């Protein structure tokens, strides 16, 4: 049996298992996968006859990432400029291609029109994008251990695993994804690493038999809970959590935070994008908000610099990159979180845009220079956005959540139009759910802020009525 026949047989067994376990009822598939992507997947798989040709067809289609697909342009000038931008970004980070093992280059099976020779090695925009993730992780010392155990959720065709494996050859990988995606990853990795032990599992027994010894353990999402108790140095997810329903995001968050022992996470997912209120995004907005308060944030950047490539920038959503380390259970943890949360809150409280609201008789209007966008935006851990995000993560109260809603107003394209910031929907629901908010100290004088909150309720009611009017006028109702 050749590898394609073997993988197709595995796929049939796994899909049957998904039906038996009603897995997609418990962990819903995101809207983008329910529509075109799974159709594309199944068509490619059904027509696959040759492994190498199959890989080339996969990488030449918008199968896993529009950004990856856009990188397959055959326009040599765009490719050259795209590659040059990444190389210059690397230099700004103090890195050269020569700093990496010579084996780290683009696959010979990639679309040939996208490959450029740099320092005598083959690179492409897609390869350099993956390398940018690795450089970012490396700068924060989460790749510096020998014999790393790496868990990647949403591993797609296996591109990240292949590049990272050439950088850390002694690392072992567990890849979790939907059955169709793992089919691609199995073929891709098998062709590139014929000497490595690649195990494509379709039963719980296969996990227990191979979890410690496989170089690449490919686990379909329906069997992921069978990994309970396993330890991993790094958990990686890039963009796929942002394609999931909130119920699925919470499922995976519970797995890595409660059922596995994960030391560090590298996350890069959509954040603060506009959506239509009536669409699926109202239930797909937790991908950058699900971390609990037992993480120490090492790196946090909204709109990270490696996504600023102007030759592909429109193919990425606005994103948040997070590197965090898991802290052990500590009797003083809640006290530390409480103190740190309020420190961050007060930092923001005394910023001029908040004080402006007090000068306007506690209304929630913003200074003129913030009416059409934040005047001086800082997307790093030094900025207002991080302070509010972190304050809420550590110890949510009605006050820090309100200030986040207030701040997001400056980022919203318009409250009375159909557009809305996705996370605003989450923070709004949190703000109105007293069971999820913590009490505040009785000696805190919050009269000014309470008055602003009262005004916010009035404003929100008016906004809701105006939105209904807008929907009727535009035929949405």
C-alpha positions in Angstrom: 0.0 0.0 0.0 1.5 3.4 -1.0 1.4 6.4 1.3 -1.6 7.9 -0.5 -3.7 4.8 -0.2 -2.6 4.4 3.4 -3.5 8.0 4.3 -6.9 7.7 2.5 -7.7 4.5 4.5 -6.8 6.4 7.7 -9.0 9.3 6.7 -12.0 7.0 6.2 -11.5 5.5 9.7 -11.1 8.9 11.4 -14.2 10.5 9.7 -16.2 7.4 10.8 -14.9 8.0 14.4 -15.9 11.7 14.3 -19.5 10.6 13.4 -19.6 7.9 16.1 -18.4 10.4 18.8 -20.6 13.3 17.5 -17.4 15.3 17.8 -18.5 18.2 15.7 -21.6 18.7 17.8 -19.3 19.2 20.8 -16.6 21.1 19.0 -18.2 23.0 16.1 -16.1 23.6 13.0 -15.7 27.3 12.1 -17.7 28.9 9.3 -14.7 29.1 7.0 -14.1 25.4 7.2 -17.8 24.5 6.8 -17.9 26.4 3.5 -15.2 26.2 0.9 -12.1 24.9 2.5 -13.2 21.4 3.3 -14.7 21.1 -0.2 -11.3 22.1 -1.7 -9.6 19.6 0.6 -11.8 16.7 -0.3 -11.5 17.4 -4.0 -7.7 17.5 -3.9 -7.7 14.3 -1.8 -10.1 12.4 -4.1 -8.0 13.2 -7.2 -4.6 12.5 -5.6 -2.6 9.8 -7.4 1.1 10.9 -7.0 2.4 12.2 -3.6 4.8 14.8 -5.0 2.3 16.2 -7.5 -0.3 16.2 -4.7 1.9 18.4 -2.6 2.5 20.8 -5.4 -1.2 21.1 -6.1 -1.9 21.6 -2.4 0.6 24.5 -2.1 -0.8 26.1 -5.3 -4.3 26.3 -4.0 -6.0 28.5 -1.3 -6.2 25.3 0.8 -4.9 26.4 4.2 -4.1 30.0 4.1 -4.9 32.9 1.8 -1.5 34.3 2.8 0.2 31.2 1.7 -1.8 31.1 -1.5 -0.9 34.7 -2.3 2.7 33.8 -1.9 2.3 31.5 -4.9 2.1 34.4 -7.4 4.3 33.8 -10.4 5.0 37.5 -10.8 8.8 37.5 -10.3 9.1 41.1 -9.4 6.4 40.8 -6.6 8.2 37.6 -5.4 11.6 39.3 -5.3 10.3 42.3 -3.4 8.3 40.1 -1.0 11.5 38.1 -0.2 13.6 41.2 0.1 11.2 42.7 2.6 11.5 39.6 4.9 15.3 39.5 4.5 15.5 43.1 5.6 13.1 42.5 8.5 15.4 39.7 9.6 18.4 42.0 9.5 16.5 44.5 11.7 16.0 41.6 14.1 19.8 40.9 14.1 19.4 37.8 12.0 20.9 36.6 8.7 19.9 33.5 6.7 23.5 32.3 7.3 22.7 32.1 11.0 20.4 29.1 10.3 21.3 25.5 9.3 21.9 25.2 5.5 19.1 22.6 5.4 16.6 25.3 6.3 15.3 26.4 2.9 12.1 26.2 0.9 10.9 22.8 -0.1 11.8 21.7 -3.6 8.1 20.8 -4.0 6.9 24.4 -3.5 5.6 26.4 -6.5 8.8 27.0 -8.5 7.7 30.5 -9.5 7.9 31.6 -5.8 11.4 30.5 -5.1 14.3 33.0 -5.0 18.0 32.2 -4.4 19.4 34.2 -1.4 22.8 33.4 0.1 22.9 30.3 -2.1 19.7 28.8 -0.6 16.2 28.5 -1.9 13.7 30.8 -0.1 10.1 31.9 -0.7 7.7 34.4 0.9 5.9 31.5 2.6 9.1 30.0 3.9 10.3 33.3 5.3 6.9 33.9 7.0 7.4 30.7 8.9 11.0 31.6 9.7 9.8 34.9 11.1 7.6 33.0 13.6 10.7 30.9 14.6 12.9 34.0 15.0 10.2 35.6 17.3 10.1 32.5 19.4 13.8 32.2 19.5 14.2 35.7 20.7 12.2 34.9 23.8 14.1 31.7 24.6 11.4 29.2 24.2 13.3 27.2 21.6 16.6 26.9 23.5 16.1 23.5 25.2 17.3 20.2 23.8 14.8 17.5 22.8 11.9 19.9 22.7 8.3 18.4 22.8 6.2 20.6 20.6 2.5 20.6 20.2 0.9 22.4 17.2 -2.8 22.9 16.9 -3.9 23.7 13.4 -0.8 22.4 11.7 -2.2 22.6 8.2 -0.1 21.0 5.5 2.8 20.7 7.9 4.9 23.7 6.8 5.7 25.0 10.2 6.6 21.6 11.5 8.9 20.9 8.6 10.8 24.2 9.0 11.0 24.0 12.7 12.2 20.4 12.6 15.1 21.4 10.4 16.0 24.1 13.0 15.6 21.7 15.9 16.2 18.2 14.5 16.1 16.6 18.0 12.6 18.0 18.7 9.5 15.8 18.6 6.2 17.0 17.3 2.5 16.3 18.0 0.3 17.8 15.4 -3.5 18.2 15.9 -5.9 19.2 13.1 -9.0 18.2 11.3 -8.9 14.9 9.5 -8.5 16.3 6.0 -5.7 18.6 7.1 -3.8 15.8 8.7 -4.0 13.9 5.5 -2.0 16.7 3.8 0.5 16.9 6.7 1.1 13.2 6.6 1.9 13.1 2.9 4.0 16.4 3.1 6.1 15.2 6.0 6.5 11.7 4.7 7.9 13.0 1.5 10.3 15.4 3.2 11.4 13.2 6.0 11.4 9.6 4.8 13.9 8.7 7.5 11.8 10.0 10.4 9.1 8.1 12.3 5.8 9.7 11.3 2.7 8.1 12.9 -0.7 9.0 11.6 -3.1 7.8 14.4 -6.7 6.7 14.0 -7.3 5.2 17.5 -6.5 5.9 21.1 -4.2 2.8 21.4 -2.0 4.2 18.6 -1.5 7.4 20.7 -0.4 5.6 23.8 1.9 3.3 21.9 3.7 6.1 20.0 3.4 9.4 21.9 6.9 9.1 23.4 8.7 7.7 20.4 7.3 9.2 17.2 9.2 12.1 15.6 5.9 13.4 14.3 2.7 12.2 15.9 -0.4 13.2 13.8 -3.5 13.3 16.0 -6.9 14.1 14.6 -8.9 16.5 16.7 -11.4 13.9 17.6 -8.7 12.0 19.5 -6.9 15.0 21.1 -8.4 14.4 24.6 -6.5 11.0 24.6 -3.3 13.1 25.0 -4.4 14.1 28.6 -1.5 14.2 31.0 1.2 14.6 28.3 3.8 17.3 28.8 4.9 19.8 26.1 7.5 22.5 26.1 5.7 24.6 23.5 2.1 24.9 22.2 1.9 26.6 18.9 -1.1 28.0 17.1 -1.0 30.5 14.2 -4.3 31.8 12.8 -6.4 28.7 13.0 -8.0 29.5 16.4 -9.3 32.6 14.7 -11.2 30.4 12.3 -13.0 28.5 15.1 -16.3 28.8 16.9 -16.0 30.1 20.5 -17.2 26.7 21.8 -14.2 25.1 20.0 -11.8 27.7 21.2 -12.8 27.1 24.8 -12.5 23.3 24.2 -8.8 23.7 23.1 -8.1 26.3 25.8 -9.3 23.8 28.4 -7.2 21.1 26.9 -3.9 23.0 27.0 -4.6 24.7 30.4 -6.3 21.9 32.4 -5.6 18.5 30.8 -2.0 18.9 29.4 1.2 20.2 31.0 2.2 23.0 28.7 5.2 25.2 29.6 5.0 27.9 27.0 2.6 29.1 24.2 3.2 30.9 20.9 -0.1 32.3 19.6 -0.7 34.5 16.6 -4.4 35.0 15.8 -6.8 37.6 14.6 -7.6 40.5 17.0 -9.7 43.7 16.7 -10.9 43.1 13.2 -14.2 44.6 12.0 -17.2 42.3 11.4 -20.9 42.5 10.6 -22.9 42.1 13.7 -25.2 39.7 12.0 -22.5 37.2 10.9 -20.7 34.2 12.4 -18.0 36.4 13.9 -20.2 37.2 16.9 -19.5 33.6 17.9 -15.9 33.5 16.8 -14.1 36.1 18.8 -12.2 34.4 21.7 -9.0 33.3 19.9 -6.9 36.0 21.5 -8.9 36.1 24.8 -9.0 32.6 26.2 -5.8 32.5 28.3 -6.4 32.2 32.0 -4.6 34.0 34.7 -1.8 31.4 35.3 0.3 32.7 32.4 3.1 35.2 32.5 3.2 37.2 29.3 6.7 37.3 27.8 5.8 39.0 24.5 2.6 40.7 23.4 2.2 42.7 20.2 -0.9 43.8 18.4 -0.2 44.0 14.7 3.3 42.3 15.0 6.1 43.7 12.8 6.5 40.5 10.8 3.0 41.1 9.4 3.9 44.5 7.9 5.1 43.1 4.6 3.4 45.4 2.1 3.4 42.8 -0.7 1.1 40.4 1.3 -0.3 42.5 4.1 -3.9 42.5 3.0 -4.0 38.7 3.2 -3.6 38.7 7.0 -6.2 39.8 9.5 -5.1 42.2 12.1 -3.5 39.9 14.6 -2.1 39.6 18.1 1.1 37.7 18.8 1.5 36.3 22.3 4.3 34.3 24.0 3.6 33.2 27.5 4.9 30.8 30.1 2.8 28.7 32.5 3.1 29.4 36.2 2.7 26.7 38.8 -0.2 26.7 41.2 0.6 29.3 43.9 -1.3 30.1 47.1 -0.5 33.8 46.5 -1.3 33.8 42.8 -4.7 35.4 43.1 -3.3 38.1 45.4 -0.5 38.9 42.9 -3.0 38.9 40.0 -5.3 41.3 41.9 -2.5 43.7 42.6 -1.1 43.6 39.1 -4.5 44.0 37.6 -5.2 47.2 39.6 -1.7 48.6 38.9 -2.4 48.3 35.2 -5.9 49.7 35.6 -4.6 52.9 37.4 -2.0 53.4 34.8 -4.8 53.6 32.2 -7.2 55.5 34.5 -4.9 58.5 34.6 -4.3 58.7 30.9 -5.6 61.8 29.3 -8.3 60.2 27.2 -10.0 58.8 30.4 -9.6 62.1 32.2 -11.2 63.9 29.2 -14.4 62.0 29.9 -14.5 63.4 33.4 -14.1 66.9 32.1 -17.1 66.3 29.8 -19.4 65.7 32.8 -18.7 62.0 32.8 -19.9 61.4 29.2 -18.1 58.8 27.1 -17.1 61.0 24.3 -13.5 60.8 23.2 -11.0 63.7 22.6 -11.4 65.0 19.0 -8.1 63.5 18.0 -9.3 60.0 18.9 -12.7 60.3 17.2 -11.5 58.6 14.1 -8.8 56.4 15.6 -6.3 56.2 18.4 -4.1 59.3 18.2 -0.8 57.8 19.4 -1.2 54.0 19.2 1.2 51.6 20.9 0.7 48.0 20.2 3.3 46.5 22.5 3.3 45.7 26.2 3.9 49.4 26.9 0.6 50.4 25.4 -2.9 51.1 26.7 -4.4 48.1 24.8 -2.1 45.6 26.5 -2.7 47.1 29.9 -6.4 46.8 29.6 -6.2 43.3 28.0 -3.9 42.1 30.8 -5.8 43.8 33.6 -9.0 42.0 32.5 -7.2 38.7 32.0 -5.8 38.8 35.5 -8.8 40.1 37.4 -11.8 41.3 35.5 -14.0 44.0 37.1 -16.7 46.2 35.6 -14.2 49.0 35.7 -11.4 47.6 33.6 -13.9 46.0 31.2 -15.7 49.3 30.8 -12.4 51.1 30.0 -11.7 48.5 27.4 -15.1 49.2 25.8 -14.5 52.9 26.0 -11.0 52.5 24.4 -12.3 50.2 21.6 -14.7 53.0 20.7 -11.8 54.9 19.2 -11.0 51.8 17.1 -14.5 51.1 15.9 -15.3 52.2 12.3 -18.8 53.4 13.5 -21.2 52.2 16.1 -24.3 53.0 13.9 -23.0 51.1 10.8 -23.0 47.3 10.3 -19.3 47.1 11.2 -18.2 46.2 14.7 -14.9 45.1 16.3 -15.3 41.4 17.0 -13.9 41.4 20.5 -16.3 44.3 21.5 -19.1 41.7 21.4 -17.2 39.6 23.9 -16.3 42.5 26.2 -19.8 43.8 26.1 -21.2 40.4 27.2 -18.6 40.2 29.9 -19.5 43.7 31.1 -23.1 42.7 31.5 -22.5 39.4 33.3 -22.0 40.1 37.0 -21.2 36.4 37.6 -18.0 36.7 35.6 -16.8 39.9 37.2 -14.9 40.3 40.4 -15.8 42.7 43.2 -13.7 45.8 43.9 -12.4 47.1 47.2 -15.0 49.1 49.2 -12.6 52.0 49.9 -12.1 52.9 46.2 -13.7 56.1 45.1 -15.1 55.3 41.7 -17.9 58.0 41.6 -16.6 59.5 38.3 -16.2 56.2 36.6 -19.6 55.0 37.9 -21.2 58.1 36.3 -19.5 57.3 33.0 -20.8 53.8 33.2 -24.3 55.0 33.8 -24.0 57.2 30.7 -22.7 54.2 28.8 -25.9 52.3 29.5 -27.9 55.1 28.1 -25.7 55.4 25.0 -25.7 51.7 24.4 -29.5 51.7 24.4 -29.6 54.5 21.9 -27.0 52.8 19.8 -29.0 49.6 19.8 -32.1 51.4 18.6 -30.1 53.3 15.9 -28.6 50.0 14.7 -32.0 48.5 14.3 -33.1 51.5 12.3 -29.9 51.1 10.1 -30.7 47.4 9.5 -34.2 48.2 8.4 -33.0 51.0 6.1 -30.4 48.7 4.5 -32.8 45.7 4.1 -30.9 43.7 6.7 -34.1 43.3 8.7 
